[in-house]
Amino acid sequence: MTFANRADVQHEAIGELGDRSLSVSGGRLALFSTVPLDEPRPGPNEAVIVVHGALRNAGDYYRSIRPGRRRLVVAPQFLTEDDVRADEARARYLHWGTEEWKGGLGEVSSFTVMDELLQSVAAFPDVRHVTIVGNSAGGQFVNRYAAVGRGPDHIGASVRFVVANPSTYLYFDRQRPKGDSFVDHDDLDVDQWRYGFGGGVPDYVGEATSGQDHFDRYVQRDVVYLLGEQDADPGALLLEVHPAAEAQGRTRRERGENYHRYLRHKAGRPVHTLVHVPRVGHDAAAMFASPQAGPYLFERRR
């Protein structure tokens, strides 16, 4: 079964390793950051945590976020087995299976790592607002973390989640789009984690919890979906095309529009914010630099 268009490209080892690291969960997380995170200091009043895509090019994502005098920017790097194989220096960093980090799986859950990263950012005494943003596979991570993550409930700063152009989303029941409506999907595999709560849920989440439990909290989160208007190619690089993904729509843009409609349908009221970015396709730097994205990426109070 084909998982994604030209999926082999994500098995190429990354070239640029994070220039800093942070001790989390008994290991070291590679990352890029404007200042060392283990030395909280006064100054920044907002933080942006930007999550890379499937290629783990965290440096590119770090540089795609506009710097600011009082803005702390952090780009964690979820290395994979391909990145550390036969490299003793890299092997000392936390790393995951190719698909594990996107959905909170792994010996150390990537969601636990984000919890601890949030705590480190919130330790900066003047930080009052944190934006967690991800594009593509990073958008998948941010969508799932916004749904099940515990860290945002235990810090003193407000948290916004910005989900940009992911291949797929986490649904909270077996309903999937069909035309203008939603119907229960009869393929149980379509509802497996990280597409639903039907099975394979990571230990971080817990098998005993239901999708409805997390939905009720998710719709209360501050979540924004950014969709490139031109991210509408069914043959796009790394677009997931297996049945669980195809059940959500044909393209990244269509899947995002369907998901936003689904949330409103399930909640029975408008939920979250959907923003289309004109003249942009699957390009993280162009998405983040767009005038449509800026108001949602950065704190509005100056």
C-alpha positions as CSV (number, residue, x, y, z in Angstrom):
1,M,0.0,0.0,0.0
2,T,1.4,3.4,-0.9
3,F,1.6,5.7,2.1
4,A,2.4,9.0,0.6
5,N,3.6,10.5,-2.7
6,R,7.4,10.0,-3.1
7,A,7.6,9.0,0.6
8,D,11.2,7.8,0.3
9,V,12.5,11.4,0.4
10,Q,11.8,11.6,4.1
11,H,14.3,8.8,4.7
12,E,17.2,10.9,3.7
13,A,19.3,12.0,6.7
14,I,19.0,15.7,7.6
15,G,22.0,17.9,6.9
16,E,21.8,20.6,9.5
17,L,21.6,19.7,13.1
18,G,20.1,22.0,15.7
19,D,22.7,24.4,17.1
20,R,21.4,24.1,20.7
21,S,19.8,21.3,22.8
22,L,17.6,20.9,25.8
23,S,17.5,18.1,28.4
24,V,14.1,16.5,28.3
25,S,12.8,13.1,29.5
26,G,16.3,11.8,30.2
27,G,17.7,12.7,26.8
28,R,18.8,15.7,24.7
29,L,16.5,17.3,22.2
30,A,18.2,19.0,19.3
31,L,16.8,22.4,18.5
32,F,17.3,26.0,17.3
33,S,16.6,28.9,19.6
34,T,17.2,32.6,19.9
35,V,18.7,32.1,23.4
36,P,19.6,29.0,25.5
37,L,16.5,27.6,27.0
38,D,18.2,26.4,30.2
39,E,19.0,30.0,31.1
40,P,15.5,31.7,31.5
41,R,16.0,35.5,31.5
42,P,13.7,38.6,31.5
43,G,13.0,40.2,28.1
44,P,10.9,38.1,25.7
45,N,7.1,38.5,26.3
46,E,6.0,36.1,23.5
47,A,7.4,32.8,22.2
48,V,6.9,31.0,18.9
49,I,7.6,27.3,18.8
50,V,7.8,26.2,15.2
51,V,7.6,22.5,14.3
52,H,9.3,21.3,11.1
53,G,7.8,19.1,8.4
54,A,8.7,15.5,7.4
55,L,12.2,16.4,6.3
56,R,13.2,17.6,9.8
57,N,14.8,20.8,8.4
58,A,14.2,22.6,11.6
59,G,16.8,25.3,10.8
60,D,14.8,26.4,7.7
61,Y,11.7,26.6,9.8
62,Y,13.5,28.5,12.6
63,R,14.7,31.1,10.0
64,S,11.2,31.4,8.5
65,I,9.8,33.1,11.6
66,R,10.2,36.8,11.7
67,P,12.5,37.9,14.5
68,G,11.4,40.4,17.1
69,R,13.1,42.3,19.9
70,R,10.9,40.6,22.6
71,R,10.2,37.4,20.7
72,L,11.7,34.0,21.7
73,V,11.7,31.6,18.7
74,V,12.3,27.9,19.2
75,A,12.4,25.1,16.5
76,P,12.6,21.6,18.0
77,Q,14.1,18.9,15.8
78,F,12.4,15.5,16.0
79,L,15.2,13.5,14.5
80,T,14.5,10.0,13.1
81,E,16.4,6.8,13.0
82,D,17.6,7.7,9.5
83,D,19.3,10.9,10.9
84,V,21.3,9.1,13.6
85,R,22.2,5.8,11.9
86,A,25.9,5.2,11.9
87,D,26.5,8.6,13.5
88,E,27.6,8.3,17.2
89,A,27.5,12.1,17.8
90,R,23.9,12.3,16.6
91,A,22.7,9.1,18.3
92,R,23.0,10.8,21.7
93,Y,20.0,13.0,20.8
94,L,16.4,11.8,21.1
95,H,15.1,10.3,17.9
96,W,12.0,8.6,16.6
97,G,10.7,6.3,13.9
98,T,9.8,8.1,10.6
99,E,6.1,8.3,11.4
100,E,6.2,8.1,15.2
101,W,7.0,11.7,16.2
102,K,4.1,13.1,14.1
103,G,1.6,11.5,16.4
104,G,3.1,11.3,19.9
105,L,4.5,7.8,19.6
106,G,8.0,6.5,20.4
107,E,9.8,5.3,23.5
108,V,9.7,8.9,24.7
109,S,6.5,10.5,23.3
110,S,7.1,13.5,21.2
111,F,4.0,15.0,23.1
112,T,5.9,14.6,26.4
113,V,8.8,16.4,24.8
114,M,6.5,19.3,23.8
115,D,5.1,19.4,27.3
116,E,8.6,19.9,28.7
117,L,9.6,22.3,26.0
118,L,6.6,24.4,26.9
119,Q,7.6,24.4,30.5
120,S,11.0,25.6,29.6
121,V,9.7,28.5,27.5
122,A,7.1,29.4,30.1
123,A,10.0,29.7,32.7
124,F,11.1,32.9,31.0
125,P,9.6,35.4,33.4
126,D,8.0,37.8,30.9
127,V,6.5,35.3,28.5
128,R,2.8,35.7,28.5
129,H,1.8,34.2,25.1
130,V,3.1,31.1,23.2
131,T,2.2,30.2,19.6
132,I,2.9,26.6,18.6
133,V,2.9,26.5,14.8
134,G,3.6,23.7,12.3
135,N,3.4,23.3,8.6
136,S,2.9,20.0,6.7
137,A,3.9,17.1,9.0
138,G,4.5,19.8,11.6
139,G,0.9,20.8,11.2
140,Q,-0.1,17.2,11.8
141,F,1.8,17.2,15.0
142,V,0.3,20.5,16.2
143,N,-3.2,19.4,15.4
144,R,-2.8,16.2,17.4
145,Y,-1.0,17.9,20.3
146,A,-3.7,20.6,20.5
147,A,-6.2,17.8,20.9
148,V,-4.5,15.6,23.5
149,G,-1.6,17.6,24.9
150,R,-1.6,18.3,28.6
151,G,1.2,20.8,28.8
152,P,-0.8,23.9,27.7
153,D,-3.0,23.5,30.7
154,H,-0.2,23.7,33.2
155,I,1.7,26.9,32.2
156,G,1.0,30.5,33.1
157,A,1.0,31.7,29.5
158,S,-1.8,31.6,26.9
159,V,-1.2,29.1,24.1
160,R,-2.4,29.4,20.4
161,F,-2.0,26.5,18.0
162,V,-1.5,27.3,14.3
163,V,-2.0,24.3,12.0
164,A,-0.8,24.9,8.4
165,N,-1.2,22.7,5.4
166,P,-1.1,19.2,7.0
167,S,-1.7,16.1,5.0
168,T,-4.3,14.8,7.5
169,Y,-6.1,15.7,10.7
170,L,-7.3,13.9,13.8
171,Y,-11.0,13.1,13.8
172,F,-12.9,12.4,17.0
173,D,-15.4,9.8,15.8
174,R,-15.9,7.6,12.7
175,Q,-17.6,10.3,10.6
176,R,-15.8,11.4,7.5
177,P,-16.8,13.8,4.7
178,K,-19.1,12.6,1.9
179,G,-20.2,15.3,-0.4
180,D,-21.6,18.2,1.7
181,S,-22.4,15.9,4.7
182,F,-20.6,13.5,7.0
183,V,-21.2,9.8,7.4
184,D,-19.8,7.0,9.5
185,H,-17.0,5.3,7.6
186,D,-17.2,1.5,7.4
187,D,-13.4,0.9,7.2
188,L,-12.2,0.6,10.8
189,D,-8.6,1.2,9.7
190,V,-9.6,4.7,8.7
191,D,-10.2,5.5,12.3
192,Q,-6.9,4.2,13.7
193,W,-4.5,6.6,15.3
194,R,-3.2,9.2,14.2
195,Y,-6.4,9.7,12.1
196,G,-8.9,8.8,14.9
197,F,-9.2,7.1,18.2
198,G,-10.2,3.7,17.0
199,G,-6.9,2.0,18.0
200,G,-3.2,2.3,18.3
201,V,-3.5,5.4,20.6
202,P,-0.2,6.3,22.2
203,D,0.4,5.6,25.9
204,Y,0.6,9.4,26.4
205,V,-3.1,9.6,25.5
206,G,-4.3,6.4,27.1
207,E,-6.6,3.8,25.6
208,A,-9.4,4.4,28.1
209,T,-10.1,7.9,26.8
210,S,-12.6,8.5,24.0
211,G,-12.5,10.9,21.1
212,Q,-15.4,12.8,22.6
213,D,-13.4,13.4,25.8
214,H,-10.7,15.2,23.8
215,F,-13.1,16.9,21.4
216,D,-14.8,18.8,24.2
217,R,-11.4,20.2,25.2
218,Y,-10.1,20.7,21.7
219,V,-12.9,23.0,20.6
220,Q,-12.1,25.3,23.6
221,R,-8.5,25.7,22.4
222,D,-7.3,28.7,20.5
223,V,-6.7,27.0,17.1
224,V,-6.1,28.6,13.7
225,Y,-5.9,26.7,10.4
226,L,-3.8,28.2,7.6
227,L,-4.4,26.8,4.1
228,G,-2.4,27.7,1.0
229,E,-5.0,28.3,-1.7
230,Q,-2.6,26.6,-4.2
231,D,-1.9,23.6,-2.0
232,A,-4.4,21.7,-4.1
233,D,-2.4,19.1,-6.0
234,P,-3.3,15.4,-5.4
235,G,0.2,14.5,-6.6
236,A,2.0,16.8,-4.2
237,L,5.2,15.6,-2.6
238,L,4.6,13.7,0.6
239,L,0.8,14.1,0.5
240,E,-0.5,11.1,2.3
241,V,-2.6,8.9,0.0
242,H,-3.4,5.7,1.9
243,P,-7.1,5.1,2.7
244,A,-7.2,6.9,6.1
245,A,-5.9,10.0,4.4
246,E,-8.0,9.7,1.3
247,A,-11.1,9.5,3.4
248,Q,-10.5,13.1,4.5
249,G,-10.3,14.5,1.0
250,R,-8.2,14.6,-2.1
251,T,-5.7,17.4,-1.4
252,R,-4.3,19.3,1.6
253,R,-6.5,22.3,1.0
254,E,-9.7,20.2,0.6
255,R,-8.9,18.2,3.7
256,G,-8.5,21.3,5.8
257,E,-11.7,22.8,4.5
258,N,-13.5,19.5,5.2
259,Y,-12.0,19.3,8.7
260,H,-13.1,22.8,9.6
261,R,-16.7,21.9,8.4
262,Y,-16.5,18.7,10.4
263,L,-15.7,20.5,13.7
264,R,-18.6,22.9,13.1
265,H,-20.9,20.0,12.3
266,K,-19.9,18.0,15.4
267,A,-20.0,21.0,17.7
268,G,-23.2,22.4,16.3
269,R,-21.6,25.9,16.2
270,P,-18.7,27.8,14.6
271,V,-15.4,26.4,15.9
272,H,-11.8,27.8,15.5
273,T,-10.6,30.0,12.6
274,L,-9.8,29.1,9.1
275,V,-7.6,31.4,7.0
276,H,-6.9,30.9,3.3
277,V,-3.5,32.3,2.1
278,P,-3.8,33.4,-1.6
279,R,-1.1,32.6,-4.2
280,V,0.7,30.2,-1.9
281,G,1.1,26.4,-2.2
282,H,3.0,24.0,0.1
283,D,5.6,26.4,1.2
284,A,6.2,27.0,4.9
285,A,8.3,30.2,4.5
286,A,5.7,31.8,2.2
287,M,2.9,30.8,4.5
288,F,4.5,32.3,7.6
289,A,5.6,35.5,5.8
290,S,2.1,36.1,4.4
291,P,0.1,39.1,5.7
292,Q,-2.7,36.6,6.4
293,A,-0.6,34.5,8.8
294,G,1.2,37.3,10.7
295,P,-1.7,38.3,13.0
296,Y,-2.1,34.7,14.2
297,L,1.6,33.8,14.6
298,F,2.5,36.7,16.8
299,E,1.0,38.3,19.9
300,R,-1.5,41.0,19.1
301,R,-0.7,43.0,22.3
302,R,2.5,45.0,21.9
